[in-house]
Amino acid sequence: MPPAFAALLKACWSVQPSHRPSAQRMLQSLQDMQADVADHVYQEAVAAQDSVEQGTIQLASCPDLSLLLAI
């Protein structure tokens, strides 16, 4: 469980109602977490694309490419 989500859940169950987040604060926290997840997924996708492109470049520069394709 993401730490930010765990912290929000813990705050929601505070014994003192005045320490619990408002609905607006919960919504804002969830939206922030969603944006963080979306950014993380985007960064992972870019890294994966870079990895594939690098592998393609390495494969294209292989002198024995015809041997690899014949397998």
N, C-alpha and C positions, 0 to 999 in steps of 0.2 A: 504494500500500500504506500503510495507516495506520502512523504512526510507532511506536506502541506495539507493533504486531505485528512490525515490522521489528527493533525493539530486542530483542524476545523471540527471534526467529530468530537474530539475531547472538549473543545470549548462549548459545543452545543449541549453537552451533558454536565456542564458545571453545576455544582450544588447551589451556587448563588446565581439566581436569575439575572442579576445585573451584570454578571460576567459572561453571559451567553451572548453570542452575536445576534444582531438584528437580522431579519429576513433580507434586508438590503445588503448588509455586510456579507451574509452567506452567499447571496447571488454574486456579489462582486468577487468574492474569493473563488467561487467555482468558475466564473468567467476567466479570472486570471490563470487558474490552473489549466483550463481548456486552452488558452492561448499558449501557455508554456508547453503543453503536450503537442499542440499543432506545430510549434516551432521546432520541438525536438524531432518529431516525425519528419518534418521538412529537411532538417539537417542530416538525418539518417539517410533520407532518400538521395540527397545531393552526394553524400559520401559514397553510397552504393553506386550511383551513376559514375562518379569519378573512378571508382575501383574497376568498374566494367570497362570504361574508356581506357584506363591504363593497361588493363589486360589485353584489350583489343590492339593497342599500339604495340605492346610487347609481342603479341602473336603475329602481327603484320610484319614486324621486323625480323622474325625468325627465318634464318636462311633455309631451314628444312621445312618450310611451310607446306610444300607439296607432299612431303612424307607424312606430315601430321594429318593432312586432309585425306590421304589415301587409307588411313586406318579405319 
